Amino acid sequence: MKDFEVYSSLKVPKNSKIIVRLDGRSFHKLAKDLNLVKPYDENFYRVMSKVCNDLFKEFSPVFVYTFSDEISLLLDKIPFDGRIEKINSVIASFTASSFVLHYDEDFKKPPSFDSRIIPISDEDVLKYFKWRQDESWKNCIASHGISFLKSKYSNKRANDMITGLKSSEIHELLYQNGINLNDVETYKKRGIAVYRKNKKVVGFNKKENREQVSYRTYTYVDWEVPKFNKEFFENLI
């Protein structure tokens, strides 16, 4: 019967980097069930940041990035001998379990995440995360736009009004009504990241009778991520 497991031998290329992207399944429905605050629910984002931290500790990625219900992990040390079925199933299930553990709520339906693997080169890492960060900004504009319109009009009218509008047009609509998106919290515009940083530690070397400086790495949850650029990812990699 082992022969029927025709996909179990599929593996990612050796000595490569991959991105594992996770998306919440039917989270629009989940948001309604949990009665999340629109356009951004702070508790939801706190939970997502904790999930990312758990993923970082469990799978040792280089970088974890999240916005909305999406999480991307950049891995240079590939777990499970590169087996695609194993990577997708374990990381997705771990993510869902972490989400439930951190969310103090009785769910009407068990939350779940889907998972996909994206092989990536060093040259394309910045392109990928800049693409996702651009999506975070578009999501920020759209979320604030529909939330504002629904505060003024019926749901149907608001949806009709925003349909077909470009991000720049929604941004201008909000600005004309006293909402400047440049003033909203950084994580709403650019997402949240988890990665390693160095911490300076000053000690005393008794043998040499002098102060001694060393550096230790620690896990950093960044709610003030910059606009991604080449230097940011070169420092990570």
BAGULUM-455254 format. One line per 4 residues: number of its first residue (from 1); for each residue x negated, y, z negated of N, C-alpha, C. Coordinates in pm, whole numbers, padded with zeros to 5 digits, always signed. Layout:
REM BAGULUM-455254
NUM) X:Y:Z:X:Y:Z:X:Y:Z  ...
***
This chain:
REM BAGULUM-455254
1) -00081:-00122:+00000:+00000:+00000:+00000:-00086:+00128:+00000  -00210:+00115:-00042:-00299:+00231:-00044:-00313:+00292:+00095  -00300:+00207:+00198:-00314:+00255:+00335:-00206:+00355:+00374  -00095:+00355:+00300:+00012:+00448:+00331:-00020:+00591:+00286
5) -00120:+00607:+00200:-00159:+00740:+00153:-00249:+00806:+00258  -00188:+00838:+00371:-00264:+00879:+00489:-00327:+01018:+00475  -00278:+01099:+00380:-00332:+01234:+00366:-00430:+01248:+00251  -00447:+01143:+00174:-00528:+01154:+00052:-00676:+01175:+00080
9) -00722:+01141:+00200:-00865:+01155:+00232:-00899:+01292:+00292  -00798:+01375:+00314:-00825:+01509:+00370:-00901:+01594:+00269  -01012:+01652:+00315:-01094:+01734:+00227:-01131:+01866:+00295  -01160:+01964:+00211:-01209:+02091:+00265:-01355:+02072:+00306
13) -01408:+02156:+00396:-01548:+02143:+00437:-01643:+02154:+00318  -01747:+02072:+00318:-01846:+02076:+00209:-01924:+02206:+00213  -01972:+02246:+00095:-02056:+02366:+00081:-01989:+02490:+00139  -01859:+02499:+00121:-01785:+02614:+00173:-01715:+02686:+00059
17) -01665:+02803:+00088:-01576:+02873:-00004:-01433:+02855:+00046  -01341:+02854:-00049:-01200:+02850:-00012:-01122:+02949:-00097  -01008:+02987:-00045:-00911:+03063:-00124:-00789:+02974:-00141  -00742:+02965:-00264:-00616:+02896:-00292:-00514:+03005:-00322
21) -00412:+03014:-00239:-00308:+03114:-00262:-00180:+03048:-00311  -00129:+03101:-00421:-00008:+03049:-00484:+00103:+03153:-00473  +00223:+03105:-00446:+00339:+03194:-00439:+00452:+03136:-00523  +00516:+03222:-00601:+00631:+03177:-00678:+00744:+03136:-00585
25) +00802:+03021:-00613:+00912:+02968:-00530:+01045:+03024:-00579  +01117:+03091:-00487:+01249:+03148:-00517:+01244:+03241:-00637  +01140:+03324:-00644:+01128:+03415:-00758:+01225:+03533:-00751  +01285:+03557:-00636:+01392:+03658:-00630:+01509:+03613:-00718
29) +01540:+03485:-00709:+01647:+03429:-00792:+01603:+03428:-00939  +01477:+03393:-00963:+01425:+03391:-01100:+01432:+03531:-01162  +01399:+03634:-01082:+01404:+03772:-01132:+01544:+03809:-01178  +01644:+03762:-01105:+01783:+03789:-01146:+01818:+03712:-01273
33) +01776:+03586:-01278:+01805:+03505:-01396:+01742:+03564:-01522  +01621:+03620:-01507:+01550:+03677:-01622:+01585:+03823:-01646  +01667:+03877:-01556:+01708:+04017:-01568:+01587:+04109:-01577  +01492:+04091:-01483:+01370:+04170:-01485:+01400:+04317:-01455
37) +01323:+04403:-01518:+01337:+04548:-01497:+01283:+04583:-01359  +01359:+04660:-01284:+01316:+04705:-01152:+01266:+04850:-01161  +01165:+04890:-01081:+01100:+04808:-00979:+00987:+04719:-01033  +00939:+04745:-01155:+00830:+04664:-01211:+00863:+04628:-01355
41) +00852:+04500:-01385:+00876:+04452:-01520:+00741:+04428:-01587  +00710:+04507:-01688:+00578:+04501:-01750:+00550:+04366:-01814  +00650:+04306:-01876:+00630:+04176:-01939:+00597:+04070:-01835  +00664:+04074:-01720:+00635:+03978:-01613:+00488:+03989:-01571
45) +00438:+04111:-01558:+00299:+04129:-01516:+00202:+04088:-01625  +00238:+04108:-01750:+00152:+04058:-01859:+00141:+03906:-01852  +00254:+03841:-01826:+00253:+03695:-01814:+00166:+03652:-01696  +00183:+03718:-01581:+00104:+03682:-01463:-00046:+03701:-01488
49) -00082:+03805:-01563:-00224:+03826:-01593:-00278:+03714:-01682  -00194:+03666:-01775:-00236:+03555:-01861:-00248:+03425:-01782  -00158:+03405:-01687:-00167:+03288:-01600:-00297:+03292:-01521  -00331:+03408:-01468:-00456:+03423:-01392:-00577:+03395:-01482
53) -00571:+03440:-01605:-00680:+03414:-01700:-00693:+03264:-01727  -00580:+03196:-01742:-00583:+03050:-01762:-00644:+02980:-01640  -00605:+03024:-01521:-00661:+02966:-01399:-00812:+02987:-01391  -00854:+03106:-01433:-00996:+03139:-01430:-01076:+03047:-01522
57) -01023:+03025:-01640:-01092:+02941:-01738:-01090:+02793:-01698  -00982:+02751:-01633:-00967:+02609:-01600:-01045:+02568:-01476  -01048:+02654:-01374:-01103:+02613:-01244:-01228:+02690:-01203  -01273:+02783:-01286:-01398:+02858:-01265:-01411:+02920:-01126
61) -01310:+02994:-01082:-01324:+03063:-00954:-01418:+03183:-00966  -01457:+03236:-00853:-01536:+03359:-00853:-01446:+03478:-00887  -01321:+03470:-00842:-01233:+03586:-00848:-01089:+03540:-00842  -01002:+03605:-00920:-00858:+03578:-00914:-00788:+03712:-00897
65) -00690:+03715:-00807:-00619:+03840:-00778:-00469:+03812:-00771  -00391:+03902:-00832:-00245:+03883:-00831:-00172:+04013:-00809  -00061:+04004:-00739:+00040:+04109:-00736:+00173:+04040:-00710  +00280:+04103:-00757:+00412:+04043:-00746:+00406:+03900:-00801
69) +00456:+03801:-00725:+00453:+03662:-00772:+00347:+03581:-00698  +00246:+03650:-00645:+00141:+03586:-00566:+00008:+03589:-00641  -00067:+03478:-00632:-00200:+03468:-00693:-00297:+03409:-00591  -00415:+03471:-00579:-00520:+03417:-00493:-00644:+03388:-00575
73) -00698:+03266:-00559:-00822:+03227:-00625:-00931:+03209:-00521  -01044:+03274:-00543:-01162:+03253:-00459:-01254:+03153:-00528  -01275:+03038:-00466:-01354:+02930:-00525:-01479:+02903:-00443  -01594:+02899:-00509:-01715:+02854:-00442:-01761:+02717:-00492
77) -01709:+02677:-00607:-01731:+02541:-00657:-01598:+02467:-00644  -01589:+02381:-00546:-01461:+02321:-00510:-01429:+02203:-00602  -01316:+02206:-00672:-01281:+02095:-00763:-01231:+01973:-00688  -01224:+01863:-00761:-01163:+01738:-00712:-01228:+01687:-00582
81) -01359:+01709:-00573:-01435:+01661:-00456:-01376:+01714:-00325  -01310:+01828:-00331:-01257:+01891:-00211:-01128:+01831:-00158  -01067:+01740:-00233:-00944:+01674:-00185:-00828:+01771:-00181  -00773:+01793:-00064:-00670:+01895:-00043:-00544:+01865:-00121
85) -00497:+01742:-00117:-00376:+01706:-00192:-00393:+01736:-00341  -00509:+01701:-00393:-00535:+01717:-00536:-00544:+01866:-00573  -00617:+01942:-00493:-00632:+02085:-00521:-00496:+02154:-00523  -00418:+02131:-00418:-00288:+02198:-00409:-00193:+02156:-00520
89) -00186:+02027:-00547:-00087:+01980:-00644:-00124:+02018:-00786  -00251:+02001:-00823:-00292:+02028:-00962:-00289:+02178:-00992  -00343:+02259:-00901:-00347:+02403:-00928:-00205:+02462:-00931  -00119:+02418:-00842:+00020:+02468:-00842:+00093:+02427:-00969
93) +00077:+02302:-01010:+00146:+02256:-01132:+00090:+02323:-01256  -00042:+02343:-01259:-00105:+02412:-01372:-00052:+02555:-01383  -00038:+02621:-01268:+00011:+02759:-01265:+00153:+02767:-01320  +00239:+02677:-01276:+00378:+02676:-01324:+00384:+02649:-01474
97) +00302:+02555:-01521:+00301:+02523:-01664:+00254:+02643:-01747  +00149:+02709:-01699:+00098:+02827:-01769:+00203:+02937:-01774  +00273:+02956:-01664:+00378:+03058:-01657:+00486:+03032:-01761  +00529:+02908:-01772:+00634:+02872:-01868:+00583:+02890:-02011
101) +00459:+02849:-02038:+00405:+02861:-02173:+00396:+03006:-02220  +00363:+03096:-02127:+00346:+03236:-02165:+00476:+03315:-02162  +00578:+03259:-02099:+00706:+03330:-02089:+00802:+03276:-02194  +00830:+03355:-02293:+00918:+03313:-02403:+01063:+03326:-02358
105) +01109:+03229:-02280:+01241:+03238:-02219:+01296:+03098:-02194  +01427:+03084:-02203:+01492:+02960:-02163:+01529:+02973:-02015  +01456:+02900:-01932:+01479:+02909:-01788:+01600:+02827:-01746  +01680:+02885:-01657:+01793:+02810:-01602:+01745:+02700:-01509
109) +01631:+02725:-01443:+01572:+02629:-01350:+01421:+02635:-01366  +01352:+02520:-01368:+01207:+02522:-01388:+01136:+02604:-01279  +01052:+02701:-01318:+00976:+02778:-01219:+00873:+02690:-01150  +00845:+02720:-01024:+00743:+02644:-00951:+00670:+02737:-00855
113) +00552:+02694:-00817:+00469:+02768:-00722:+00429:+02676:-00608  +00422:+02731:-00487:+00361:+02654:-00378:+00215:+02695:-00366  +00138:+02615:-00297:-00006:+02637:-00288:-00056:+02607:-00148  -00147:+02691:-00100:-00211:+02664:+00029:-00360:+02693:+00019
117) -00438:+02626:+00102:-00583:+02640:+00101:-00628:+02712:+00227  -00716:+02811:+00208:-00767:+02891:+00318:-00920:+02885:+00316  -00983:+02810:+00408:-01130:+02814:+00415:-01174:+02955:+00456  -01282:+03003:+00394:-01321:+03141:+00422:-01472:+03156:+00417
121) -01525:+03245:+00498:-01668:+03276:+00499:-01693:+03398:+00412  -01819:+03420:+00375:-01853:+03537:+00295:-01811:+03665:+00366  -01826:+03666:+00499:-01795:+03786:+00576:-01647:+03822:+00573  -01563:+03721:+00550:-01419:+03745:+00556:-01353:+03761:+00419
125) -01430:+03748:+00312:-01372:+03760:+00178:-01312:+03899:+00159  -01388:+04003:+00193:-01336:+04139:+00179:-01212:+04160:+00265  -01215:+04111:+00389:-01100:+04128:+00479:-00974:+04066:+00416  -00991:+03946:+00359:-00876:+03878:+00301:-00817:+03957:+00185
129) -00903:+03994:+00088:-00850:+04060:-00031:-00805:+04203:-00002  -00865:+04268:+00096:-00815:+04400:+00137:-00677:+04385:+00199  -00658:+04280:+00277:-00526:+04249:+00335:-00421:+04230:+00227  -00455:+04151:+00124:-00358:+04127:+00016:-00336:+04255:-00067
133) -00442:+04334:-00088:-00425:+04457:-00162:-00340:+04558:-00084  -00355:+04560:+00047:-00268:+04643:+00130:-00122:+04600:+00116  -00101:+04468:+00106:+00035:+04417:+00085:+00089:+04459:-00051  +00000:+04464:-00151:+00041:+04509:-00284:+00090:+04653:-00278
137) +00020:+04737:-00204:+00059:+04878:-00189:+00193:+04890:-00115  +00209:+04812:-00007:+00336:+04813:+00066:+00450:+04766:-00024  +00422:+04665:-00106:+00521:+04613:-00200:+00560:+04719:-00303  +00460:+04795:-00349:+00484:+04903:-00444:+00577:+05008:-00384
141) +00548:+05047:-00262:+00630:+05148:-00195:+00773:+05098:-00176  +00785:+04975:-00123:+00917:+04920:-00096:+00998:+04900:-00225  +00932:+04852:-00331:+01001:+04827:-00458:+01053:+04956:-00519  +00971:+05060:-00517:+01016:+05188:-00571:+01123:+05250:-00481
145) +01108:+05229:-00349:+01205:+05284:-00256:+01344:+05226:-00276  +01354:+05093:-00279:+01486:+05031:-00293:+01543:+05056:-00432  +01457:+05061:-00532:+01504:+05089:-00668:+01564:+05229:-00676  +01498:+05326:-00615:+01550:+05463:-00614:+01684:+05470:-00540
149) +01691:+05410:-00422:+01814:+05416:-00343:+01931:+05348:-00414  +01902:+05237:-00482:+02009:+05167:-00554:+02057:+05243:-00676  +01973:+05335:-00725:+02017:+05420:-00836:+02113:+05528:-00789  +02118:+05550:-00656:+02203:+05654:-00599:+02322:+05599:-00521
153) +02303:+05480:-00462:+02404:+05427:-00372:+02435:+05281:-00407  +02536:+05226:-00343:+02567:+05085:-00360:+02453:+05000:-00306  +02447:+04874:-00348:+02341:+04785:-00301:+02341:+04774:-00149  +02458:+04759:-00090:+02467:+04745:+00056:+02419:+04871:+00125
157) +02464:+04986:+00076:+02424:+05114:+00135:+02274:+05135:+00122  +02219:+05103:+00007:+02075:+05118:-00016:+01995:+05027:+00077  +02038:+04902:+00090:+01969:+04809:+00179:+01975:+04854:+00324  +02091:+04907:+00365:+02105:+04958:+00502:+02015:+05078:+00526
161) +02003:+05164:+00425:+01922:+05286:+00440:+01773:+05257:+00451  +01728:+05154:+00378:+01583:+05127:+00377:+01539:+05038:+00492  +01634:+04965:+00551:+01601:+04875:+00661:+01544:+04953:+00778  +01428:+04910:+00826:+01365:+04974:+00942:+01275:+05090:+00910
165) +01277:+05137:+00784:+01190:+05249:+00748:+01045:+05202:+00734  +00952:+05282:+00782:+00809:+05255:+00763:+00771:+05290:+00620  +00658:+05233:+00577:+00610:+05263:+00440:+00589:+05412:+00421  +00534:+05477:+00523:+00509:+05621:+00513:+00639:+05700:+00497
169) +00746:+05653:+00561:+00875:+05720:+00552:+00937:+05701:+00413  +00923:+05581:+00357:+00973:+05556:+00222:+00895:+05640:+00121  +00763:+05645:+00142:+00676:+05724:+00054:+00721:+05870:+00054  +00748:+05923:+00171:+00791:+06063:+00183:+00929:+06085:+00120
173) +01019:+05988:+00140:+01152:+05996:+00079:+01141:+06007:-00073  +01056:+05923:-00130:+01036:+05925:-00275:+00975:+06057:-00320  +00877:+06104:-00245:+00809:+06230:-00281:+00906:+06347:-00279  +00993:+06349:-00178:+01091:+06457:-00168:+01193:+06454:-00281
177) +01202:+06339:-00348:+01294:+06326:-00461:+01221:+06321:-00595  +01100:+06375:-00596:+01027:+06392:-00721:+00953:+06271:-00773  +00934:+06169:-00686:+00862:+06049:-00728:+00731:+06042:-00651  +00621:+06064:-00719:+00489:+06061:-00657:+00422:+05928:-00691
181) +00411:+05840:-00594:+00355:+05706:-00620:+00208:+05711:-00657  +00141:+05820:-00628:+00001:+05832:-00670:-00011:+05836:-00822  +00100:+05869:-00889:+00097:+05881:-01035:+00135:+05752:-01108  +00179:+05650:-01035:+00219:+05526:-01104:+00095:+05448:-01146
185) +00112:+05355:-01239:+00000:+05277:-01292:-00074:+05205:-01179  -00206:+05193:-01197:-00291:+05136:-01092:-00249:+04993:-01055  -00215:+04912:-01155:-00183:+04772:-01124:-00062:+04759:-01035  +00029:+04856:-01040:+00147:+04850:-00955:+00110:+04877:-00809
189) +00006:+04955:-00788:-00039:+04988:-00653:-00139:+04887:-00597  -00230:+04840:-00685:-00344:+04762:-00635:-00354:+04621:-00691  -00262:+04582:-00781:-00267:+04448:-00836:-00359:+04437:-00956  -00376:+04314:-01003:-00458:+04282:-01121:-00560:+04177:-01081
193) -00681:+04186:-01135:-00787:+04091:-01101:-00850:+04035:-01227  -00904:+03913:-01214:-00981:+03851:-01322:-01114:+03805:-01264  -01222:+03843:-01330:-01356:+03805:-01282:-01454:+03819:-01397  -01579:+03785:-01373:-01681:+03793:-01476:-01753:+03927:-01471
197) -01783:+03978:-01591:-01863:+04099:-01602:-01976:+04073:-01700  -02081:+04154:-01689:-02193:+04145:-01783:-02173:+04244:-01897  -02206:+04198:-02018:-02200:+04283:-02135:-02340:+04298:-02193  -02381:+04420:-02217:-02513:+04447:-02273:-02514:+04415:-02422
201) -02612:+04336:-02463:-02624:+04298:-02604:-02764:+04338:-02652  -02766:+04421:-02755:-02894:+04465:-02811:-02921:+04388:-02940  -03031:+04314:-02940:-03070:+04238:-03057:-03208:+04280:-03106  -03260:+04204:-03202:-03392:+04237:-03256:-03480:+04113:-03250
205) -03594:+04128:-03183:-03691:+04021:-03171:-03789:+04030:-03288  -03771:+03940:-03387:-03854:+03946:-03507:-04001:+03915:-03477  -04020:+03823:-03382:-04158:+03782:-03351:-04237:+03898:-03292  -04170:+03978:-03206:-04238:+04091:-03142:-04207:+04223:-03211
209) -04123:+04215:-03317:-04089:+04333:-03397:-04037:+04449:-03312  -03939:+04418:-03226:-03881:+04522:-03140:-03739:+04484:-03098  -03665:+04586:-03054:-03533:+04560:-03000:-03543:+04486:-02868  -03446:+04402:-02844:-03446:+04324:-02720:-03306:+04330:-02657
213) -03303:+04361:-02530:-03176:+04375:-02458:-03152:+04249:-02374  -03030:+04196:-02385:-02992:+04083:-02298:-02850:+04109:-02247  -02808:+04029:-02154:-02675:+04045:-02095:-02600:+03913:-02100  -02475:+03921:-02140:-02390:+03803:-02145:-02268:+03826:-02057
217) -02225:+03721:-01993:-02107:+03733:-01909:-01980:+03706:-01991  -01874:+03770:-01952:-01745:+03747:-02017:-01634:+03763:-01912  -01519:+03707:-01944:-01405:+03714:-01853:-01335:+03848:-01870  -01316:+03916:-01760:-01258:+04050:-01762:-01127:+04052:-01684
221) -01020:+04095:-01750:-00890:+04112:-01684:-00878:+04260:-01649  -00880:+04289:-01520:-00890:+04427:-01471:-00753:+04479:-01426  -00698:+04571:-01504:-00571:+04635:-01470:-00593:+04764:-01392  -00718:+04800:-01370:-00752:+04925:-01300:-00844:+04895:-01182
225) -00806:+04796:-01102:-00894:+04756:-00992:-00910:+04871:-00893  -01030:+04886:-00838:-01051:+04989:-00736:-00995:+04942:-00601  -00996:+05030:-00506:-00969:+04986:-00369:-01086:+04897:-00328  -01054:+04778:-00282:-01160:+04681:-00253:-01252:+04731:-00143
229) -01383:+04710:-00165:-01482:+04747:-00065:-01596:+04646:-00066  -01689:+04663:+00024:-01798:+04567:+00041:-01882:+04553:-00086  -01912:+04665:-00148:-01997:+04663:-00268:-01932:+04583:-00381  -01800:+04596:-00397:-01729:+04525:-00505:-01749:+04375:-00492
233) -01733:+04321:-00372:-01743:+04177:-00354:-01886:+04129:-00345  -01978:+04213:-00301:-02119:+04173:-00305:-02165:+04155:-00449  -02117:+04238:-00540:-02153:+04226:-00680:-02095:+04100:-00743  -01977:+04057:-00693:-01917:+03933:-00744:-01992:+03812:-00694
237) -02022:+03810:-00565:-02074:+03689:-00501:-02225:+03679:-00518
***
